[in-house]
């Protein structure tokens, strides 16, 4: 297994250039840079975390443009995802703005979302989620995800956790941007610590969504 040494400057430069020239000709001319400077370190990073968190899916660089208005063929960032349940788990990405990490649920189905919302309604499990999120925000994570503009149908608009009930997805993230740590082996320790901190959120959600291994 290749030892993770950080993401080189060339990885960020590659995505800077790809954003300017997202074409097959550019890709073919720079495929070697992608494999050596982007894909190889991402694989090394996720391999080093696999024993503790599980094997990651390192995403393909190609966009699915069949139904998209934007027909540019290549993704402008390299992501990797460790699943803990349907659309639930940990994430890391490198792109032109640097490196970011995150976790949560990204696309809850109807039954999964119903179970999540019922758990938010429940005082015990709902307050536990509030505590988890407050702790993570205090440690530098930012709450994101798709939300309804109004209250979901059938839920009291005055509920104390209505803001959480409006979420259709819920992710917490942290960006390292261009911090010099992203270019060093120390980034592995940062991502490991972040994913450990995010584990209570991942486990809270995973208990309520479909287990893909079942």
N, C-alpha and C positions, 0 to 999 in steps of 0.2 A: 504494500500500500504506500502510495506517495505521501510524504509528509507535507502538511499544509504550511505554506510559508507566507500567506497573505495574498491579496489580489494586487498584481502589479499595476503601475500607472497605465500601462498599455491596454489594460482591460477597460478602463474608463475612457481612454482615448478612442478605442475601437467603437464604443457606443456613441461617443460624440460624433465621430465620422459617419456612423451608420444612420444617425438621425438626419444628417445632411444628405446622404445618398443611399436611401433604402431601396437598392436595386439588386437584381441577381448578379449583374456584372461586378458590382462592388463586393458582394458577398463571396463570389468565387475567387476574386483576387485577394481576399483577406481571410479566407476560411482557415488558413494555418494559424493566424493570430488568434482567431476565436477559439480554436481547439487548444492552443498552448497557453494563452493568457487569460481566458475566461472559463472554458469548460473544465480544463484540468484542475485549476485551483478550487473551483466549486465542487467538483467531485471529491477532491482531497478533503475539503472542509466537511462535507456531509458524511463521508466515510468515517472520519474521526469522531463524529457524533452518533454514529449508527448504533453502537453498543448500548448507549444510554437511552436514545430516543426512538430508534428504529431506522430502517432503511429509507432513504429519501428518494422521491421521484424528482430527478433533475429534468426540468421541462425542455422540450424540443424548442429550437430557436425559430421555428416557422409559425406564422400566424394562420389561423383558419379564416380565410377571407371569403368563403362561399356566400355568406349572408351579410357581409360587412360593407359599409359605404367606403371605409378606408381600405384600399386594396394593396397597401404596402405589404410586402411579403414576409418581413422579418420582425421579430419582437425586438424592442429596444432596451431589453434588460434580460439577464439570465436569472431565473428563479429556481428554487428547489423547495419541495414541500414534503413534510413527514406527516402521514395521515394517522389520526387517532380515532377516526370514525368518518361518516359521510361528510365530505367538505369541511372537516374539522382537523386542526393540527397546527404544526409549527411551520414557519416560512422564513426564508432568507433570500435576498436578491442583491445582485450587483448590476449597476447601470451607470449612465453618465453622471448622475448626481451622487454616486458613491454606493454605500452599502446600507441596507435597512433590514430589520428583522421584525417578526411579528408572529401572532397566533390568534386563533379564534375560530369562528365558523363563518364560512364564506358564501354559502348558498344553501340555506335550509329548505328542505322540501316541506310540503304542507303538514304532514304528520310530525315531522321533526320540529318544525316551528311551533306547532301547537303544544308539543311537550315542553319546549323551552319556555314558552309564554306561561303555561300553567305553573311551571317551577318558579318563574319570576313573580307570579301572583302569590304563591305560597310564602307566608311570612318567613319561615325558617330558611328555605332554599333561596328565596329572593333576596333576603338580607345577607345571606352568605355571598351571593354574587356581588352585591353592592360592596361588601367588604373587600372581596378579591379585587374588584376594579379600582377601588379607592387606594389600595396598597400599591397596585401597579402604576397608577397615575402618580403617586408620590415618589415612585422610583423611575420616573422619566418616560413612561409609556403614554401614548396618546390614543384615545378611544376613537374608532372610526367604524365604518360599515354603512350599508344602505338602510335608510329609515323612512318610514311613512311620514308624510307631512301632517297627517291627522292621526287620531287614535284609531287603532285597529278595530274593525267591526266587532261589537259584542263586549268591548272592554271599557271600563269606566274611565272617562277622561280625567277624573280627579284622583285616580289611583296614585299613591305616592311614588310608584315606580313606572309611571306611564311612559317616561322617556325611554326606559329600557324596553318596554313592551312594544314601542314603535319600531324597534330594530328588526329588519329582515335578515341582516347579517351583522355580526359583531366581531370586530378585530381590534387588537391592540398592537401598536407598532412603535418602533424606535428607530431613528435614523442616525447613522454614524457619519453620514455625509462624506467629506473629504478628509476626515481626521486621519492623521498619519498611522493610527493603529490598524486601519484597513489594509495597509501594505505590509503588515508584519504578522508573524505567527501568533501574536497576542490576541488577534481577532478571534481565534478559535475559543479562547477562554471567555471572551466577551459574549460570543454567541451562545456558548454553553450556559453561562450564568443567566443570560436573558431567557433562554428557553426553560431553564430551571425555574426562574421566577414566574414564567407564564404557565407552568404546569398546572397550578390550581384552576386556572381558567379553562385550559384544555380539558382537564378531567371533569370539571363541572359540566361542560357542554357535551363531552363524549358520553357521559352517563345518560344523556337525553336524546341522542341521535342514533341512527341505525349503525350497528357495528358491521363494517364491510367484511370482517373476517368470519361472521356468523353464517 
